[in-house]
């Protein structure tokens, strides 16, 4: 499984890098990033579309045709549409979500930003998000974009991931640590 994961991430990185270089050459990084965000939303909103992307049962021609129709309907064209069709023709559509994520990472790095994945027990209000951004900017020395999600099972606190760093201040983790410590004592 790990070999498969590294294979996908390697393929995704190469494709994302190639797309990013083309977008830079054509001075279309922002437009491409906007199209990619729209495509990511389509993928996250449709299980059928994800099935098309992930399934090896569909031929390259079927994937190209279906993705072309979806892209046309969503008014995603130009570089992004050509990229998706190329990926489908090369039978690499299964790695498309990772490629899109890789493009965002490259664009953010070029702008001097880092992305923090934040999981909280309840939705963060604007003041909390701003305070978290300020604290992370001070710690990282870069602008921080926050992708916030909610997981009520955390009970309270946050889990913050920036790159390979993770800070887990969730109540769930603290309770589990206490449970383990108590088992060791008695």
C-alpha positions as CSV (number, residue, x, y, z in Angstrom):
1,X,0.0,0.0,0.0
2,X,2.8,2.4,0.8
3,X,4.4,1.7,-2.6
4,X,1.1,2.5,-4.3
5,X,0.8,5.7,-2.3
6,X,4.3,6.9,-3.2
7,X,3.7,6.0,-6.8
8,X,0.6,8.1,-6.9
9,X,2.2,11.0,-5.1
10,X,5.2,10.8,-7.5
11,X,2.9,10.8,-10.5
12,X,0.8,13.6,-9.0
13,X,3.8,15.8,-8.2
14,X,5.2,15.5,-11.7
15,X,1.9,16.3,-13.4
16,X,1.2,19.2,-11.0
17,X,4.7,20.6,-11.6
18,X,4.2,20.4,-15.4
19,X,0.8,22.1,-15.2
20,X,2.2,24.8,-12.9
21,X,5.1,25.5,-15.2
22,X,2.8,25.8,-18.2
23,X,0.5,28.1,-16.3
24,X,3.4,30.3,-15.3
25,X,4.7,30.4,-18.9
26,X,1.2,31.5,-20.1
27,X,0.8,33.9,-17.1
28,X,-2.4,32.0,-16.2
29,X,-1.6,30.7,-12.7
30,X,-4.6,32.5,-11.0
31,X,-7.1,31.5,-13.7
32,X,-5.9,27.9,-13.6
33,X,-6.1,27.9,-9.9
34,X,-9.7,29.2,-10.0
35,X,-10.6,26.5,-12.6
36,X,-9.0,23.9,-10.4
37,X,-10.9,25.0,-7.4
38,X,-14.1,24.7,-9.4
39,X,-13.1,21.2,-10.5
40,X,-12.3,20.2,-7.0
41,X,-15.7,21.3,-5.8
42,X,-17.3,19.3,-8.6
43,X,-15.3,16.2,-7.5
44,X,-16.2,16.6,-3.8
45,X,-19.9,17.2,-4.6
46,X,-20.4,14.2,-6.9
47,X,-19.8,10.6,-5.9
48,X,-20.5,9.5,-9.5
49,X,-17.8,11.9,-10.8
50,X,-15.3,10.5,-8.2
51,X,-16.2,7.0,-9.3
52,X,-15.5,7.9,-12.9
53,X,-12.1,9.4,-11.9
54,X,-11.1,6.5,-9.6
55,X,-12.4,3.5,-11.5
56,X,-10.2,1.6,-13.9
57,X,-13.3,0.0,-15.4
58,X,-13.8,3.0,-17.7
59,X,-11.7,3.2,-20.9
60,X,-9.6,6.3,-21.6
61,X,-12.0,7.3,-24.3
62,X,-15.0,7.1,-21.9
63,X,-13.2,9.1,-19.3
64,X,-12.1,11.8,-21.8
65,X,-15.6,12.1,-23.1
66,X,-17.3,12.2,-19.7
67,X,-14.7,14.6,-18.3
68,X,-15.0,16.8,-21.4
69,X,-18.8,17.1,-21.0
70,X,-18.4,17.9,-17.3
71,X,-15.7,20.5,-17.9
72,X,-17.8,22.1,-20.7
73,X,-20.9,22.2,-18.5
74,X,-18.9,23.8,-15.7
75,X,-17.3,26.3,-18.1
76,X,-13.8,25.1,-17.3
77,X,-11.7,25.4,-20.3
78,X,-8.3,26.3,-21.6
79,X,-5.2,24.9,-19.8
80,X,-7.2,23.1,-17.1
81,X,-9.5,21.3,-19.5
82,X,-6.6,20.3,-21.7
83,X,-4.7,19.1,-18.7
84,X,-7.6,16.9,-17.4
85,X,-8.1,15.4,-20.9
86,X,-4.4,14.7,-21.2
87,X,-4.4,13.0,-17.7
88,X,-7.4,10.9,-18.8
89,X,-5.8,9.9,-22.1
90,X,-2.7,8.8,-20.2
91,X,-4.9,6.7,-17.8
92,X,-3.8,8.7,-14.8
93,X,-7.2,10.2,-13.9
94,X,-7.1,8.2,-10.6
95,X,-4.4,10.7,-9.4
96,X,-6.3,13.8,-10.5
97,X,-7.3,15.0,-6.9
98,X,-3.7,14.7,-5.8
99,X,-2.5,16.6,-8.9
100,X,-4.9,19.4,-8.2
101,X,-3.9,19.6,-4.6
102,X,-0.2,19.6,-5.7
103,X,-0.9,22.6,-8.0
104,X,-2.4,24.5,-5.2
105,X,0.6,23.8,-3.0
106,X,3.0,25.0,-5.7
107,X,1.0,28.2,-6.3
108,X,0.9,28.8,-2.5
109,X,4.6,28.2,-2.2
110,X,5.3,30.7,-5.0
111,X,3.2,33.3,-3.2
112,X,5.1,32.6,0.1
113,X,2.1,30.9,1.7
114,X,1.7,27.7,3.7
115,X,-1.6,25.8,4.3
116,X,-2.7,24.7,7.7
117,X,-5.2,21.9,8.0
118,X,-7.2,22.7,11.1
119,X,-9.7,20.3,12.7
120,X,-11.8,21.6,15.5
121,X,-14.7,20.2,17.6
122,X,-16.9,23.1,16.6
123,X,-16.8,25.6,13.8
124,X,-14.3,28.4,14.3
125,X,-15.6,32.0,14.2
126,X,-13.9,34.7,12.3
127,X,-12.0,36.0,15.4
128,X,-10.7,32.5,16.2
129,X,-9.5,32.0,12.6
130,X,-7.8,35.4,12.6
131,X,-6.0,34.7,15.9
132,X,-4.9,31.3,14.7
133,X,-3.6,32.8,11.4
134,X,-1.6,35.4,13.3
135,X,-0.1,32.8,15.7
136,X,0.8,30.5,12.8
137,X,2.3,33.3,10.8
138,X,4.4,34.3,13.8
139,X,5.6,30.7,14.3
140,X,6.1,29.9,10.6
141,X,7.3,33.3,9.3
142,X,4.9,33.0,6.3
143,X,1.4,33.8,5.4
144,X,-1.0,31.0,6.4
145,X,-4.1,29.8,4.6
146,X,-6.4,27.8,6.8
147,X,-8.5,24.8,5.7
148,X,-10.8,24.3,8.6
149,X,-13.0,21.2,9.1
150,X,-15.2,20.2,12.0
151,X,-14.9,16.8,13.9
152,X,-17.3,16.7,16.9
153,X,-15.5,13.6,18.2
154,X,-12.6,15.8,19.3
155,X,-14.8,17.0,22.1
156,X,-12.7,20.2,22.4
157,X,-9.5,21.7,21.2
158,X,-7.8,21.6,17.8
159,X,-5.6,19.6,15.6
160,X,-3.3,21.7,13.4
161,X,-1.2,20.3,10.6
162,X,1.2,22.4,8.7
163,X,3.4,20.4,6.3
164,X,4.9,17.6,8.4
165,X,4.2,19.3,11.7
166,X,1.2,18.4,13.8
167,X,-0.1,19.9,17.0
168,X,-2.9,18.0,18.7
169,X,-4.5,19.8,21.6
170,X,-7.8,18.0,21.3
171,X,-9.6,16.8,24.5
172,X,-10.0,13.4,22.9
173,X,-6.3,12.9,22.6
174,X,-5.7,14.2,26.2
175,X,-8.3,11.8,27.5
176,X,-6.8,8.9,25.6
177,X,-3.3,9.7,27.0
178,X,-4.7,9.9,30.5
179,X,-6.5,6.5,30.0
180,X,-3.2,4.9,28.9
181,X,-1.3,6.5,31.8
182,X,-3.8,5.2,34.3
183,X,-3.6,1.6,32.8
184,X,0.2,1.7,33.2
185,X,0.0,2.8,36.9
186,X,-2.6,0.3,38.1
